[in-house]
Amino acid sequence: MNYSERLNNLIPGGAHTYSRGDDQYPENAPQILERGEGCYVFDPEGNKYLDYGMGLRAVTVGYGYKEIAEAAIAEIYKGNGLTRASLTELKAAEVITELIPSADMVKFGKNGSTVTSAAVKIARAYTGKKYVARCFEQPFFSYDDWFIVDTPLTRGIPKEFSDLTLHFNYNDIGSLEKLFDKYHDDISCIILEPMLTVEPKDNFLHKVKDLCHKRGALFILDEMITGFRWHMQGAQKLFNIEADLCTFGKGMANGFSVAALTGKREIMQIGGIKVEGSERVFLVSTTHGAEMSGLGAFIKTMEVYRKVDVIGHIWDYGRKLIDGINNISKGLGILDYFYVEGYPCSPNYVAKDKTGNISLGLRTLYAQELIKYRILMPWIALSYSHSEPDLQLTLEATEAALKIYTKALEDGYEKHLVGKPIKPVFRKYN
């Protein structure tokens, strides 16, 4: 029994995140990994791959970065989780509230779904309203029912829940205005990421915030990906906007399990115990939410960011990667069909067929060809550990891969792809 069979025999989906599953990678991708070092990962047989997945975007400094790992280990030797709140927990809370302008208070968790769901809950409690509006183009906010019910994967969720989650379109303020008009100002909050690959146009984020406050809803920014990558204070700093509530995770602790719900005191404090006589809100209560090892890693990660300018390096590498890949594509005459877009700190590669439509088959083909050069690129997540030699290796492999891609545009990816194309995570049937 191979690794894939063993994994899927014991774990539904073969991994604990669907985006790590077999259906998200080409046939020639390593089925399982043993360890990571810097920006490289290794399979149990010792094969080494240059990695652009970086722990689902969570590793921004580098795998096994010594200072951060040692900080986490030091917290483990302190006990890792104590009977009452720890000093490490307090220090971590002070670090994030001093860093993020919109953060007066914080609740830590172990994953992004926990804190985005907590944001929705506290918004409903604070406003007394039931509807939630989320940005439709953005792929994932939570594994909880309030979000999943607005995807094709509704099995296991009561139908009644579907009435409570609404969606609007990014950069289309009119679509959000229509929701507020239709639901008679009974929307508790809107939640969106500041941006993915398309930047906000015509002051979109500020218009959303203004509309929320005009209609009595809370403005929630999910900075799970943009936080600690676009800017040390989040993309909201880059776009000069503050949220009522915002969530963080991914890169905040260089791969250690830390997420955070932060927000304005008047909102967050309703989940507390010190306002006498107020009705209680049971917000986030998790045994391991303030695990000291993760929070120690977060504190040290922020120190490393300041010391070596992690974000500056990511932006610089991203610019060179975007220019390099697009120049190769242009030279082959296929820039309309394969290109890299987005901000340099978080680029995205786009694969289209000859008709100009997005092609998962061609995307899989490109990833397959890179793996032949021991490069793993399910998407592009950059880190401080990616260096100039890694860039050159990537561009050399890309030139070879895109020559195959050019042929596939003419005679079909099926002639070049081994196995099946990757599939969307949010699909109704396997």
N, C-alpha and C positions, 0 to 999 in steps of 0.2 A: 504494500500500500504506500503510495507516494505522499509527499507532504500535503498536497491539496486534498487528497482523499481523507487523510487523517484529520486535517483541520475541519473539513466540512462534515465529517462523521461525528465530531464532538461539539462543534460550535456552529449554531445556525448562521449561515452566511459565510462561514469559514474565517471570520475575523470579528473583532468587536466594534468595528466601524464598517459600514457597507462599502465605503469608498476604498477599503483595502481588499475587497473581495476579488475573486478570479475574474468576474465579468467586467472589471474596470481596467484590466491589463492585457497586453498582447500575450499570445501563447508562449513566447520565448522569455517572458519576464520571470525572475526568480520567484518560486512559489512561497518561499519563506525566507526571512532574514534573521541573522544571529546577533549582529551588533552594528554599531555605527561609530565612525571616528571622523571628526571634522565635517566635511561634506560628502563623505563616502560611507556606503553601507556594504556589509559582507554577508554572504549566504553561508550555511553550515559547511559547505565544501571549500570555503576560503576565497570564492570569487568576489572580486571587488568592483563596485559600481559607483560612478559619480552620480550623486543623488540630487534631483531637483524637486523631490516630494517633501523632503525635510520634515518628516513626522507629521504629515498633513498640515504643513505650514507652521507648526508649533516651535520648531527649532530655528531660531534666528541668529544665534551666535555660532553654534556648531555642536555636533554630537559629542558627548563626553567632555565638554569644555572643562578643564581641570578646576579652575577657581569656583565655578558654579557647582560642579559635582561635589567638591570638598565642602562647600557651604551646606549643601543638603545633607551630606553625611554627618557633619557636625551636629545638625539638628536631630538626626536619628539617634545619636548617642546621648542627647539630652532627654530622650524619651519619646519623641515624635508626636505624641498626642497625650495631653495631660488631663487631669480631672476638671480643672477650670481653665479659663482662657489663659493662653501662654503669653509671655513677654514677646516672643517672636511674632505672634498674632497681632499684638498691639503695634509693634514696630512696622510690620507690613502694612497695616491700616494707615499708619502715619505716612509712610512712603507714598502710597497711591493717592491719598487725599491731598497731600502737598503737591503732588505732581500734576494731577488732572484738575483743571480749573473748575469744572462743573461738579466735582466730587466733594461733598461735605461729609458723607458717610459711606461705608462699604460693607457688603456681605460677601465673603469668599465662598467659593464652591469648588468642585473638582472638575466640572465640565461646563461647556457653554450652554447646553440645553437647560441645566439647572438654573442658571442665572437669567437667561432670557425668559423662561417661564415665570421666575420670581418677579421679573420686571412687569410682566403682563398682570400677574396677580395683584401686585401692589398698586398698579394703575387702576385696576377695577375697584380695589378697595378705597383708594383715595378719591376717585371721581364718582363712585356709586353707579357706574355705567357698565354695560355688559359686552358691547361689541369691541373687537380688536381688528385693526386694519394693518395688513402687512404688505410690503412691496413685492409685487408678483414676479418681477424679473430676477429677484435674488433667490438663490436656490435652496438655502437651508437656514432655519432659525432655531429649531428644537426638535427633539424626538417625541415631545409631548403632543397630546391630542389636539390642542388648540392650533398647532401649525400643520401637523400631518394631515388633518382632515381637509386641508385646502390643497392637497396633492392627489394624484390618482390612487395613492395607497391608503384607502379608507377602511379596509377590512379590520375588524376589531374595535372600531370607533363608533359609538352610537350616532345615528344619523342626526339627532337633534343638535349635536355639537357643531355640525357644518353650518348652521345658521348664524353662528356667533363670530366666525372668522371671515373677514372681508379682505379684498385686495385692491390695490391701486397700482398705477404704472409709474415707473421711475421717469423723472423729468417731464411728467404730465400732471401739473397741479390741478387741471380740470377734472381728471379722473378722481382725485381725492375730494374735491369740492362736491362732486356728484354724490359721493358716499355720505358726506355729512348732511347733504340736503335730503337724501333718501331715508336715512336712519334717524332723522330728527334730533340731531345732536346727542344721540345715545351711544357715541363711540368713546370708549375709555382712553384709547391710546392709538397711536400709529407707531409701528416699529419698522425700521429700515437700516441698512448699512449706508454709511455716508456715500460710498461709491464702490463699484467693482472695477470694470474696465472702462465704463463710460462715466465721464466726470459730470458733476451737476452743472446744468446750464441755466442761464437766465435767473440766477439767484434761487435755484430750486429749493435747496435745503432751508433757507431762511423763509421762503414762502410757506413751506410745509409747517415750520415751527409757528409762524404767525397764525396760520389757519387753525392749527391745533389749539392755541391759546385763545383765539377768538371764539372757538366752538366748544371750549371746556374739556379738551382732551390733553393727555400728556404726550410729549415728544420724546421718543426713545431712539437712541442711536445704538445699533449693534456694532461694536468695534472689535468683534472677535478676530477678524482678519486684518483690518486696517490699523488697529491699535498696535503700537510698538513696531510698526513697519513703515507707515506713511510719515509719522512724526512720533517723537517720544511721548508727546502729550495727545497722541491720537490724530486721526484725520480731521476731527473737529477743530483742532488747532490750525491745521492747514487751511481749512475753509472758514475760519473765524466764526464759529458757531458753538454754542453750548446747549447740551441736551438737558431735559428734566431728569432723565435716567439714562445711563449708558452701561453697556456690558463689555467686558474684556476677557481675553483668554489667550489661546494659541501662544504667541511669542512672548508672553509676559514673564515666563520662567524658563525659557530655553528648553521646552519639552517636558518639564515637570508639570504635574497635574494641578493647575491653578486657574481658576476663573473668578471673575468679580462682577458683582452688581454694584454700581456706584450711582449717587444722585444727590439731589438737593435735600437738605436736612428736613424741611417741612414735609417732604414726601416720605423719605426713608424712615423717619422716626415713628411712623405709625406701625412699623414692624418691631418697635422696641417695647420696653417695659417701664419706662420712667415717666411717661405722661399719665398722671393720675386720672382715673375716671374715664379714660378713652376706651372705646371698644377695641379689643385686641385683633391683630392680624398675625396669623401664624405664617411667617414669611419663609425663611430658609433655616432649617434645623437639621444639620447633618453631622454625624460623628466625626467624619474625616474632612469636613469642609475647610478647617483651619489646620490641617496637618502641617506640622512644623517643617518637615523636610522640603515640601513644595514652597512654602512661604519663605524659608531661608534661601532657596534657589531664586525666588522672585527678587528678594532684596539684593542679592549678589548680582543678579542679571542687570538690574538697574545701575549698579555701580560699574559693571563692565561696559554697559552702553555709554556711560559718560566718559569712561577712560579711553576707549578705543574708537568711538564714533561708529558704532555698529550701523546705524541708519544711513549715515553718509556713505559708507562702503557699499551697502545694499543698493542705494540709488545709483552710484557710479557704475557698479558692475551691471546693473540692469540696463542702463543706457547703452553700454558697450554691447551687451547681448542682443538687445532689440535692433540696434543699428547693424550688427554683424549678420544676424539671421535674415533681416529684411534685405540687406544688400546681396546676400547669396540668392535669395528668392527672386529678386529683381534681375540679377544677372542670368538666371535661368528662364526668365520671361514668365514666371508664375506668381508674381506678387499679388495679383488679384485673387489667387486661389490658396496661397499659404502666406501668412504674415503674422507678426507679433504686434500686439496692440497694448494699450493701457499705460499706466504710470510705470516708470522704471523700477520702482520699489516692489511692484507686483505685476509683472507682465503676464500676458495670456496669448497662447498661440492659437490661431484660427485656421482650420482646414476646411476647404470648400471643394466641391466637385466642379466639373466643367460648366454646369448650369448656374453656378454661383450659390448653391445651397450648402449649408453646413453638412459635412460628411463625417460620421463617426468611423466609417470604414477607412477613410484616408487619414484621419487622426490616428487611428490604431496603427496604420502602416508606418507613419512617421515615427511613432513611439517604438515600434518593432525594429525599425532600421537603426535607431539610436542604441537600442539594447545590444545589437551586434557589436557596437563599439564600447560596451559596458557603461552606458549612460542610461539612467532611469529618469524619465521625464513624463510622468503622468499629467503634470501641470508644471508651472514654473514658480517655485518658492525659493527665494534667494537667502543666503546667510552671510555672516561675516567671514566664514571659512572658505567661501568660494573665492578662488584666486585667479590670477592671470593665466597660469598654465591650464586651469580647469576651463576657462573661457576659450582658449585656443583649441583644446580637445573637443569642446562642444561644437565650435564652428566647423572644424574639420569633419566631424561626424555628421553635422547637419548638411554640409555640402554633398556628401555621399548619399545621405538619406533623401534629400530633395531631388537628386537625379533619378532615383527610383520613383519618387512621388510624381515627377514630371511624366514618366512613362505611364504611370497608373492613371493619370488624368486622361490619357488617350485610350488605353486599352482596358481600364477598369482595375480597381484595387484588388479584386478577387484573384487576379493572376499573380499577385505579388504577396498577398497577405496569407500567412499560415495561421489557421484557426479562424475564430469568429471575431467580428468587430466588438469593441467595447459597447456596453449598453447604458442607457440612462439609469441612474439610481432610482429615480422616481418614475417607475413604470408599473402598470396595473398587473401584468403577468410576467412570470419568469421567462 
